[in-house]
Amino acid sequence: MRVNTLLAAVFAGWAALGCMQADSNPTRRTTIPGGLQQQPTDREYAVYAALLKTLYVDITQTALTGDGNRIGGIGPVVTQIVLADQTLDIRVIPTGEGDEVDKGICGAELISIAQTLKGCNHNLAEAFAEANRHPASLQQQHISVESLKIILIQQRSYAWPMQPEYTKPYVYSRYPRCQGVSLLSRVGFSQDGNRAVVYLQTCRAMLYGRGWVFLLERSGETWNVREGELKWMS
């Protein structure tokens, strides 16, 4: 599968740093690089909850903890979800002063990511790209999924979740039933508000990561995952 150029660059940077660390204190940070204090909307949190429920409650055979570098390794079913406390940051200039640069360089890449979904038209792809020009800090109290404990950890890298073995204390020691460390994007919504695109990447161990883009549709007050596309894996 072709690796998207933006994500390839992100992964290369992460791999080179190797030992990036997260703060051990899971308390939510109130600001993010560039002085932004964005917060996800209630409907974004609803999409996040629906996605996590699908991946780690409804599809339990795929919700196993990491086992070294073995994809599909054995382990207990995930009941703890560890998330970076800020969403994907694709800004080239994180001070907020480079909006047009960011839009030109990253916008096309994000649109390309979204449009690999069959149910995503150009307008929805553009909405996804625009939403992710403004990263946000997550609030623990707004993410709730039955049968899952959601844990936020402070995220220092811009665009890649830390390798679990490099977090302090080690993620699997502190949260033995977690999926590793995941990073969510902001959510792009269709004009009628009934479709949503979100990106999720998860790192379980060294050279054991995956990035997916998902399409969700709303039925009444319920969001359902309709489509998923694997963008890269290592």
PyRosetta script that sets phi, psi and omega in degrees:
from pyrosetta import init, pose_from_sequence

init()
pose = pose_from_sequence("MRVNTLLAAVFAGWAALGCMQADSNPTRRTTIPGGLQQQPTDREYAVYAALLKTLYVDITQTALTGDGNRIGGIGPVVTQIVLADQTLDIRVIPTGEGDEVDKGICGAELISIAQTLKGCNHNLAEAFAEANRHPASLQQQHISVESLKIILIQQRSYAWPMQPEYTKPYVYSRYPRCQGVSLLSRVGFSQDGNRAVVYLQTCRAMLYGRGWVFLLERSGETWNVREGELKWMS")
pose.set_psi(1, 135.6)
pose.set_omega(1, -179.2)
pose.set_phi(2, -68.7)
pose.set_psi(2, 131.5)
pose.set_omega(2, 178.2)
pose.set_phi(3, -88.3)
pose.set_psi(3, 126.0)
pose.set_omega(3, 178.8)
pose.set_phi(4, -57.8)
pose.set_psi(4, 139.8)
pose.set_omega(4, -172.7)
pose.set_phi(5, -63.7)
pose.set_psi(5, -38.4)
pose.set_omega(5, 178.6)
pose.set_phi(6, -63.0)
pose.set_psi(6, -46.6)
pose.set_omega(6, -178.6)
pose.set_phi(7, -68.4)
pose.set_psi(7, -34.8)
pose.set_omega(7, 177.6)
pose.set_phi(8, -61.6)
pose.set_psi(8, -41.7)
pose.set_omega(8, 179.0)
pose.set_phi(9, -65.6)
pose.set_psi(9, -40.8)
pose.set_omega(9, 177.8)
pose.set_phi(10, -60.7)
pose.set_psi(10, -47.0)
pose.set_omega(10, -178.0)
pose.set_phi(11, -64.3)
pose.set_psi(11, -41.0)
pose.set_omega(11, -179.9)
pose.set_phi(12, -61.4)
pose.set_psi(12, -40.9)
pose.set_omega(12, 178.9)
pose.set_phi(13, -65.0)
pose.set_psi(13, -41.3)
pose.set_omega(13, 178.3)
pose.set_phi(14, -64.3)
pose.set_psi(14, -45.2)
pose.set_omega(14, -177.9)
pose.set_phi(15, -62.9)
pose.set_psi(15, -36.5)
pose.set_omega(15, -179.7)
pose.set_phi(16, -66.5)
pose.set_psi(16, -38.3)
pose.set_omega(16, 179.8)
pose.set_phi(17, -73.6)
pose.set_psi(17, -37.0)
pose.set_omega(17, 171.7)
pose.set_phi(18, 64.9)
pose.set_psi(18, -58.1)
pose.set_omega(18, -170.9)
pose.set_phi(19, -106.5)
pose.set_psi(19, 32.3)
pose.set_omega(19, 175.2)
pose.set_phi(20, -58.8)
pose.set_psi(20, 144.3)
pose.set_omega(20, -175.4)
pose.set_phi(21, -124.7)
pose.set_psi(21, 156.4)
pose.set_omega(21, 171.9)
pose.set_phi(22, -107.2)
pose.set_psi(22, 155.1)
pose.set_omega(22, 173.3)
pose.set_phi(23, -67.7)
pose.set_psi(23, 145.3)
pose.set_omega(23, -179.4)
pose.set_phi(24, -75.2)
pose.set_psi(24, -23.2)
pose.set_omega(24, -179.6)
pose.set_phi(25, -75.9)
pose.set_psi(25, 116.5)
pose.set_omega(25, -176.6)
pose.set_phi(26, -79.0)
pose.set_psi(26, 4.8)
pose.set_omega(26, -179.3)
pose.set_phi(27, -61.2)
pose.set_psi(27, 136.3)
pose.set_omega(27, -177.2)
pose.set_phi(28, -65.2)
pose.set_psi(28, 136.0)
pose.set_omega(28, 174.0)
pose.set_phi(29, -83.2)
pose.set_psi(29, 143.0)
pose.set_omega(29, -175.4)
pose.set_phi(30, -93.4)
pose.set_psi(30, -16.2)
pose.set_omega(30, 178.1)
pose.set_phi(31, -129.1)
pose.set_psi(31, 158.8)
pose.set_omega(31, 179.2)
pose.set_phi(32, -129.5)
pose.set_psi(32, 165.9)
pose.set_omega(32, -175.3)
pose.set_phi(33, -51.1)
pose.set_psi(33, 141.0)
pose.set_omega(33, -178.7)
pose.set_phi(34, 90.5)
pose.set_psi(34, 1.8)
pose.set_omega(34, 177.2)
pose.set_phi(35, 79.7)
pose.set_psi(35, 6.6)
pose.set_omega(35, -178.5)
pose.set_phi(36, -73.1)
pose.set_psi(36, 146.9)
pose.set_omega(36, 175.6)
pose.set_phi(37, -129.8)
pose.set_psi(37, 39.2)
pose.set_omega(37, 179.5)
pose.set_phi(38, -62.5)
pose.set_psi(38, 148.0)
pose.set_omega(38, 174.0)
pose.set_phi(39, -128.3)
pose.set_psi(39, 137.9)
pose.set_omega(39, 174.3)
pose.set_phi(40, -61.2)
pose.set_psi(40, 153.1)
pose.set_omega(40, 177.3)
pose.set_phi(41, -80.1)
pose.set_psi(41, 167.4)
pose.set_omega(41, 178.7)
pose.set_phi(42, -59.8)
pose.set_psi(42, -39.0)
pose.set_omega(42, -178.4)
pose.set_phi(43, -72.1)
pose.set_psi(43, -27.4)
pose.set_omega(43, 172.5)
pose.set_phi(44, -64.6)
pose.set_psi(44, -44.3)
pose.set_omega(44, 178.0)
pose.set_phi(45, -61.5)
pose.set_psi(45, -35.5)
pose.set_omega(45, 177.9)
pose.set_phi(46, -64.2)
pose.set_psi(46, -38.7)
pose.set_omega(46, 177.4)
pose.set_phi(47, -67.0)
pose.set_psi(47, -45.0)
pose.set_omega(47, 178.4)
pose.set_phi(48, -56.8)
pose.set_psi(48, -46.5)
pose.set_omega(48, -178.1)
pose.set_phi(49, -62.9)
pose.set_psi(49, -42.0)
pose.set_omega(49, 179.8)
pose.set_phi(50, -64.2)
pose.set_psi(50, -40.8)
pose.set_omega(50, 179.6)
pose.set_phi(51, -65.1)
pose.set_psi(51, -47.5)
pose.set_omega(51, -179.5)
pose.set_phi(52, -64.4)
pose.set_psi(52, -38.0)
pose.set_omega(52, 177.4)
pose.set_phi(53, -62.1)
pose.set_psi(53, -43.9)
pose.set_omega(53, 179.8)
pose.set_phi(54, -62.1)
pose.set_psi(54, -46.4)
pose.set_omega(54, -174.0)
pose.set_phi(55, -73.9)
pose.set_psi(55, -34.7)
pose.set_omega(55, -169.2)
pose.set_phi(56, -121.4)
pose.set_psi(56, -0.4)
pose.set_omega(56, 174.5)
pose.set_phi(57, -120.3)
pose.set_psi(57, -52.6)
pose.set_omega(57, -176.4)
pose.set_phi(58, -72.3)
pose.set_psi(58, -35.6)
pose.set_omega(58, -176.9)
pose.set_phi(59, -110.7)
pose.set_psi(59, 71.0)
pose.set_omega(59, -172.2)
pose.set_phi(60, -68.3)
pose.set_psi(60, -24.9)
pose.set_omega(60, -178.4)
pose.set_phi(61, -68.5)
pose.set_psi(61, -18.1)
pose.set_omega(61, 177.9)
pose.set_phi(62, -100.9)
pose.set_psi(62, -5.6)
pose.set_omega(62, -175.1)
pose.set_phi(63, -96.3)
pose.set_psi(63, 61.6)
pose.set_omega(63, 178.6)
pose.set_phi(64, -106.0)
pose.set_psi(64, 147.4)
pose.set_omega(64, 177.8)
pose.set_phi(65, -68.7)
pose.set_psi(65, 160.2)
pose.set_omega(65, -178.7)
pose.set_phi(66, -66.3)
pose.set_psi(66, 148.0)
pose.set_omega(66, 177.9)
pose.set_phi(67, -130.5)
pose.set_psi(67, 80.6)
pose.set_omega(67, -177.2)
pose.set_phi(68, 60.5)
pose.set_psi(68, -132.3)
pose.set_omega(68, -179.6)
pose.set_phi(69, -99.3)
pose.set_psi(69, 7.9)
pose.set_omega(69, -178.0)
pose.set_phi(70, -84.0)
pose.set_psi(70, 110.8)
pose.set_omega(70, 176.8)
pose.set_phi(71, -65.5)
pose.set_psi(71, 132.7)
pose.set_omega(71, -176.1)
pose.set_phi(72, 77.8)
pose.set_psi(72, 19.4)
pose.set_omega(72, -178.3)
pose.set_phi(73, -61.3)
pose.set_psi(73, 156.9)
pose.set_omega(73, -178.5)
pose.set_phi(74, -75.0)
pose.set_psi(74, 156.6)
pose.set_omega(74, 179.3)
pose.set_phi(75, 167.5)
pose.set_psi(75, 170.9)
pose.set_omega(75, 179.4)
pose.set_phi(76, -69.3)
pose.set_psi(76, 154.2)
pose.set_omega(76, 176.4)
pose.set_phi(77, -62.4)
pose.set_psi(77, 138.3)
pose.set_omega(77, -178.3)
pose.set_phi(78, -64.8)
pose.set_psi(78, 129.8)
pose.set_omega(78, 171.8)
pose.set_phi(79, -127.9)
pose.set_psi(79, -4.2)
pose.set_omega(79, 179.6)
pose.set_phi(80, -125.3)
pose.set_psi(80, 128.6)
pose.set_omega(80, -179.6)
pose.set_phi(81, -112.9)
pose.set_psi(81, 117.7)
pose.set_omega(81, 179.5)
pose.set_phi(82, -100.0)
pose.set_psi(82, 120.6)
pose.set_omega(82, -178.4)
pose.set_phi(83, -120.7)
pose.set_psi(83, 144.2)
pose.set_omega(83, 167.9)
pose.set_phi(84, -63.7)
pose.set_psi(84, 143.8)
pose.set_omega(84, -173.8)
pose.set_phi(85, -82.9)
pose.set_psi(85, 3.6)
pose.set_omega(85, 170.9)
pose.set_phi(86, -133.5)
pose.set_psi(86, 153.8)
pose.set_omega(86, -177.9)
pose.set_phi(87, -79.3)
pose.set_psi(87, 170.0)
pose.set_omega(87, 179.7)
pose.set_phi(88, -49.7)
pose.set_psi(88, 129.4)
pose.set_omega(88, -179.7)
pose.set_phi(89, -115.0)
pose.set_psi(89, 104.6)
pose.set_omega(89, -177.3)
pose.set_phi(90, -101.5)
pose.set_psi(90, 8.8)
pose.set_omega(90, -176.5)
pose.set_phi(91, -67.2)
pose.set_psi(91, 132.5)
pose.set_omega(91, 175.9)
pose.set_phi(92, -71.9)
pose.set_psi(92, -39.1)
pose.set_omega(92, 179.4)
pose.set_phi(93, -117.4)
pose.set_psi(93, 98.6)
pose.set_omega(93, -170.3)
pose.set_phi(94, -73.0)
pose.set_psi(94, 0.5)
pose.set_omega(94, 179.4)
pose.set_phi(95, -78.5)
pose.set_psi(95, -11.4)
pose.set_omega(95, -176.4)
pose.set_phi(96, 89.5)
pose.set_psi(96, -2.2)
pose.set_omega(96, -178.1)
pose.set_phi(97, -90.9)
pose.set_psi(97, -4.7)
pose.set_omega(97, -176.3)
pose.set_phi(98, -114.2)
pose.set_psi(98, 38.4)
pose.set_omega(98, -173.9)
pose.set_phi(99, -56.2)
pose.set_psi(99, -43.7)
pose.set_omega(99, -177.1)
pose.set_phi(100, -70.4)
pose.set_psi(100, -35.9)
pose.set_omega(100, 175.8)
pose.set_phi(101, -62.8)
pose.set_psi(101, -48.1)
pose.set_omega(101, 179.6)
pose.set_phi(102, -59.7)
pose.set_psi(102, -43.6)
pose.set_omega(102, -177.6)
pose.set_phi(103, -63.7)
pose.set_psi(103, -41.0)
pose.set_omega(103, -178.0)
pose.set_phi(104, -70.7)
pose.set_psi(104, -42.7)
pose.set_omega(104, -175.2)
pose.set_phi(105, -80.2)
pose.set_psi(105, -44.5)
pose.set_omega(105, -171.6)
pose.set_phi(106, -94.7)
pose.set_psi(106, -25.8)
pose.set_omega(106, -176.8)
pose.set_phi(107, -58.0)
pose.set_psi(107, -46.6)
pose.set_omega(107, -178.5)
pose.set_phi(108, -64.3)
pose.set_psi(108, -36.0)
pose.set_omega(108, 179.7)
pose.set_phi(109, -67.0)
pose.set_psi(109, -43.4)
pose.set_omega(109, -179.9)
pose.set_phi(110, -68.1)
pose.set_psi(110, -37.6)
pose.set_omega(110, 175.5)
pose.set_phi(111, -61.4)
pose.set_psi(111, -41.0)
pose.set_omega(111, 178.7)
pose.set_phi(112, -63.0)
pose.set_psi(112, -41.4)
pose.set_omega(112, 178.2)
pose.set_phi(113, -58.7)
pose.set_psi(113, -49.6)
pose.set_omega(113, -175.8)
pose.set_phi(114, -66.4)
pose.set_psi(114, -36.5)
pose.set_omega(114, -174.4)
pose.set_phi(115, -75.5)
pose.set_psi(115, -3.0)
pose.set_omega(115, 171.2)
pose.set_phi(116, -72.5)
pose.set_psi(116, -15.6)
pose.set_omega(116, 175.1)
pose.set_phi(117, -80.2)
pose.set_psi(117, 127.0)
pose.set_omega(117, -176.4)
pose.set_phi(118, -62.2)
pose.set_psi(118, -32.7)
pose.set_omega(118, -177.4)
pose.set_phi(119, -89.1)
pose.set_psi(119, 9.6)
pose.set_omega(119, -177.4)
pose.set_phi(120, -107.2)
pose.set_psi(120, 115.0)
pose.set_omega(120, 176.6)
pose.set_phi(121, -86.7)
pose.set_psi(121, 178.6)
pose.set_omega(121, -174.4)
pose.set_phi(122, -64.9)
pose.set_psi(122, -37.7)
pose.set_omega(122, -179.3)
pose.set_phi(123, -63.5)
pose.set_psi(123, -41.1)
pose.set_omega(123, 179.0)
pose.set_phi(124, -68.3)
pose.set_psi(124, -39.4)
pose.set_omega(124, 177.3)
pose.set_phi(125, -61.8)
pose.set_psi(125, -40.8)
pose.set_omega(125, 177.5)
pose.set_phi(126, -64.9)
pose.set_psi(126, -38.3)
pose.set_omega(126, 178.2)
pose.set_phi(127, -64.0)
pose.set_psi(127, -38.8)
pose.set_omega(127, 177.2)
pose.set_phi(128, -63.8)
pose.set_psi(128, -44.7)
pose.set_omega(128, 179.5)
pose.set_phi(129, -63.7)
pose.set_psi(129, -43.4)
pose.set_omega(129, -178.9)
pose.set_phi(130, -64.4)
pose.set_psi(130, -41.5)
pose.set_omega(130, -179.3)
pose.set_phi(131, -60.3)
pose.set_psi(131, -35.3)
pose.set_omega(131, -174.6)
pose.set_phi(132, -88.2)
pose.set_psi(132, 7.8)
pose.set_omega(132, 167.5)
pose.set_phi(133, -81.3)
pose.set_psi(133, -5.7)
pose.set_omega(133, -176.0)
pose.set_phi(134, -131.8)
pose.set_psi(134, 83.8)
pose.set_omega(134, 179.5)
pose.set_phi(135, -62.5)
pose.set_psi(135, 158.3)
pose.set_omega(135, -176.0)
pose.set_phi(136, -136.7)
pose.set_psi(136, 156.4)
pose.set_omega(136, 173.1)
pose.set_phi(137, -94.3)
pose.set_psi(137, 137.7)
pose.set_omega(137, -177.8)
pose.set_phi(138, -86.7)
pose.set_psi(138, 151.1)
pose.set_omega(138, 176.7)
pose.set_phi(139, -115.8)
pose.set_psi(139, 122.2)
pose.set_omega(139, -174.4)
pose.set_phi(140, -55.6)
pose.set_psi(140, -39.8)
pose.set_omega(140, -174.1)
pose.set_phi(141, -68.7)
pose.set_psi(141, -12.7)
pose.set_omega(141, -178.8)
pose.set_phi(142, -96.5)
pose.set_psi(142, -3.6)
pose.set_omega(142, 178.8)
pose.set_phi(143, -112.1)
pose.set_psi(143, 114.4)
pose.set_omega(143, -178.2)
pose.set_phi(144, -139.2)
pose.set_psi(144, 125.9)
pose.set_omega(144, 177.8)
pose.set_phi(145, -135.5)
pose.set_psi(145, 125.0)
pose.set_omega(145, 179.9)
pose.set_phi(146, -60.3)
pose.set_psi(146, 135.3)
pose.set_omega(146, 179.5)
pose.set_phi(147, 79.7)
pose.set_psi(147, 1.7)
pose.set_omega(147, 178.7)
pose.set_phi(148, -125.7)
pose.set_psi(148, 140.5)
pose.set_omega(148, 170.6)
pose.set_phi(149, -101.2)
pose.set_psi(149, 122.1)
pose.set_omega(149, -178.6)
pose.set_phi(150, -94.3)
pose.set_psi(150, 127.0)
pose.set_omega(150, -179.4)
pose.set_phi(151, -122.3)
pose.set_psi(151, 126.9)
pose.set_omega(151, 175.2)
pose.set_phi(152, -102.3)
pose.set_psi(152, 134.9)
pose.set_omega(152, 175.1)
pose.set_phi(153, -123.3)
pose.set_psi(153, 149.0)
pose.set_omega(153, -177.0)
pose.set_phi(154, -67.4)
pose.set_psi(154, 134.3)
pose.set_omega(154, -172.8)
pose.set_phi(155, -112.9)
pose.set_psi(155, 118.2)
pose.set_omega(155, -179.2)
pose.set_phi(156, -98.6)
pose.set_psi(156, -24.4)
pose.set_omega(156, 178.9)
pose.set_phi(157, -82.3)
pose.set_psi(157, 151.0)
pose.set_omega(157, -175.5)
pose.set_phi(158, -70.8)
pose.set_psi(158, -41.8)
pose.set_omega(158, -166.1)
pose.set_phi(159, -138.1)
pose.set_psi(159, 15.4)
pose.set_omega(159, -178.1)
pose.set_phi(160, -145.9)
pose.set_psi(160, 132.4)
pose.set_omega(160, 176.9)
pose.set_phi(161, -70.2)
pose.set_psi(161, 146.4)
pose.set_omega(161, -176.3)
pose.set_phi(162, -67.0)
pose.set_psi(162, 150.9)
pose.set_omega(162, 170.9)
pose.set_phi(163, -62.2)
pose.set_psi(163, 131.6)
pose.set_omega(163, -175.7)
pose.set_phi(164, -56.4)
pose.set_psi(164, -34.2)
pose.set_omega(164, -176.9)
pose.set_phi(165, -72.1)
pose.set_psi(165, -9.7)
pose.set_omega(165, -179.7)
pose.set_phi(166, -103.3)
pose.set_psi(166, 0.7)
pose.set_omega(166, 176.1)
pose.set_phi(167, -81.2)
pose.set_psi(167, 156.3)
pose.set_omega(167, -178.3)
pose.set_phi(168, -118.8)
pose.set_psi(168, 121.8)
pose.set_omega(168, -12.7)
pose.set_phi(169, -68.8)
pose.set_psi(169, 168.2)
pose.set_omega(169, -175.8)
pose.set_phi(170, -55.0)
pose.set_psi(170, 134.6)
pose.set_omega(170, -174.9)
pose.set_phi(171, -56.7)
pose.set_psi(171, -45.7)
pose.set_omega(171, -175.8)
pose.set_phi(172, -72.2)
pose.set_psi(172, -21.0)
pose.set_omega(172, 175.0)
pose.set_phi(173, -76.5)
pose.set_psi(173, -40.8)
pose.set_omega(173, -177.5)
pose.set_phi(174, -83.2)
pose.set_psi(174, -35.2)
pose.set_omega(174, -178.3)
pose.set_phi(175, -128.0)
pose.set_psi(175, 77.2)
pose.set_omega(175, -171.7)
pose.set_phi(176, -67.7)
pose.set_psi(176, -13.3)
pose.set_omega(176, -179.5)
pose.set_phi(177, -113.7)
pose.set_psi(177, 34.2)
pose.set_omega(177, -179.9)
pose.set_phi(178, -100.7)
pose.set_psi(178, 170.3)
pose.set_omega(178, -176.1)
pose.set_phi(179, -91.8)
pose.set_psi(179, 0.1)
pose.set_omega(179, -170.1)
pose.set_phi(180, 112.8)
pose.set_psi(180, -138.7)
pose.set_omega(180, 175.6)
pose.set_phi(181, -129.2)
pose.set_psi(181, 128.2)
pose.set_omega(181, -177.5)
pose.set_phi(182, -117.0)
pose.set_psi(182, 154.6)
pose.set_omega(182, 178.8)
pose.set_phi(183, -129.3)
pose.set_psi(183, 125.1)
pose.set_omega(183, 179.0)
pose.set_phi(184, -98.4)
pose.set_psi(184, 153.5)
pose.set_omega(184, 170.4)
pose.set_phi(185, -92.9)
pose.set_psi(185, 172.8)
pose.set_omega(185, 162.9)
pose.set_phi(186, -68.4)
pose.set_psi(186, 165.0)
pose.set_omega(186, -176.8)
pose.set_phi(187, -105.4)
pose.set_psi(187, 132.7)
pose.set_omega(187, 172.7)
pose.set_phi(188, -97.9)
pose.set_psi(188, 135.0)
pose.set_omega(188, -177.5)
pose.set_phi(189, -116.7)
pose.set_psi(189, 147.0)
pose.set_omega(189, 174.0)
pose.set_phi(190, -69.6)
pose.set_psi(190, 165.1)
pose.set_omega(190, -176.6)
pose.set_phi(191, -62.4)
pose.set_psi(191, -32.2)
pose.set_omega(191, 178.9)
pose.set_phi(192, -85.5)
pose.set_psi(192, -4.1)
pose.set_omega(192, 177.0)
pose.set_phi(193, 77.1)
pose.set_psi(193, 10.0)
pose.set_omega(193, -175.2)
pose.set_phi(194, -101.8)
pose.set_psi(194, -5.6)
pose.set_omega(194, 176.2)
pose.set_phi(195, -130.0)
pose.set_psi(195, 149.1)
pose.set_omega(195, -177.3)
pose.set_phi(196, -144.0)
pose.set_psi(196, 145.6)
pose.set_omega(196, 175.7)
pose.set_phi(197, -120.4)
pose.set_psi(197, 132.9)
pose.set_omega(197, 179.3)
pose.set_phi(198, -143.5)
pose.set_psi(198, 147.4)
pose.set_omega(198, -179.9)
pose.set_phi(199, -112.6)
pose.set_psi(199, 140.8)
pose.set_omega(199, 179.7)
pose.set_phi(200, -138.1)
pose.set_psi(200, 129.0)
pose.set_omega(200, 172.9)
pose.set_phi(201, -127.1)
pose.set_psi(201, 140.6)
pose.set_omega(201, -173.5)
pose.set_phi(202, -130.8)
pose.set_psi(202, 134.5)
pose.set_omega(202, 175.5)
pose.set_phi(203, -113.7)
pose.set_psi(203, 123.4)
pose.set_omega(203, 179.4)
pose.set_phi(204, -104.2)
pose.set_psi(204, -28.1)
pose.set_omega(204, 179.7)
pose.set_phi(205, -168.1)
pose.set_psi(205, 177.0)
pose.set_omega(205, 177.1)
pose.set_phi(206, -54.9)
pose.set_psi(206, 126.7)
pose.set_omega(206, -179.5)
pose.set_phi(207, 56.6)
pose.set_psi(207, 35.9)
pose.set_omega(207, 179.0)
pose.set_phi(208, -137.7)
pose.set_psi(208, 79.2)
pose.set_omega(208, -178.9)
pose.set_phi(209, -143.8)
pose.set_psi(209, 161.0)
pose.set_omega(209, 178.9)
pose.set_phi(210, -147.3)
pose.set_psi(210, 150.3)
pose.set_omega(210, 174.8)
pose.set_phi(211, -128.1)
pose.set_psi(211, 130.0)
pose.set_omega(211, -177.7)
pose.set_phi(212, -126.8)
pose.set_psi(212, 149.5)
pose.set_omega(212, 168.3)
pose.set_phi(213, -117.0)
pose.set_psi(213, 138.0)
pose.set_omega(213, -173.6)
pose.set_phi(214, -125.4)
pose.set_psi(214, 148.0)
pose.set_omega(214, 171.6)
pose.set_phi(215, -112.8)
pose.set_psi(215, 126.7)
pose.set_omega(215, 176.8)
pose.set_phi(216, -118.7)
pose.set_psi(216, 149.8)
pose.set_omega(216, 176.3)
pose.set_phi(217, -125.1)
pose.set_psi(217, 147.6)
pose.set_omega(217, -178.3)
pose.set_phi(218, -100.0)
pose.set_psi(218, 133.3)
pose.set_omega(218, 173.4)
pose.set_phi(219, -123.4)
pose.set_psi(219, 104.9)
pose.set_omega(219, -171.8)
pose.set_phi(220, 66.5)
pose.set_psi(220, -119.0)
pose.set_omega(220, 178.3)
pose.set_phi(221, -102.8)
pose.set_psi(221, 7.0)
pose.set_omega(221, -173.9)
pose.set_phi(222, -109.2)
pose.set_psi(222, 131.2)
pose.set_omega(222, 174.3)
pose.set_phi(223, -95.8)
pose.set_psi(223, 135.7)
pose.set_omega(223, 180.0)
pose.set_phi(224, -127.3)
pose.set_psi(224, 137.2)
pose.set_omega(224, 176.9)
pose.set_phi(225, -74.9)
pose.set_psi(225, 121.8)
pose.set_omega(225, -178.2)
pose.set_phi(226, -105.5)
pose.set_psi(226, -24.4)
pose.set_omega(226, -173.5)
pose.set_phi(227, -158.3)
pose.set_psi(227, 145.7)
pose.set_omega(227, 175.0)
pose.set_phi(228, -142.4)
pose.set_psi(228, 143.6)
pose.set_omega(228, -178.9)
pose.set_phi(229, -132.0)
pose.set_psi(229, 120.9)
pose.set_omega(229, 176.7)
pose.set_phi(230, -74.4)
pose.set_psi(230, 121.8)
pose.set_omega(230, -178.0)
pose.set_phi(231, -93.6)
pose.set_psi(231, -33.3)
pose.set_omega(231, 178.1)
pose.set_phi(232, -163.6)
pose.set_psi(232, 160.9)
pose.set_omega(232, 172.2)
pose.set_phi(233, -152.1)
pose.set_psi(233, 156.6)
pose.set_omega(233, 178.2)
pose.set_phi(234, -138.2)
pose.dump_pdb("model.pdb")
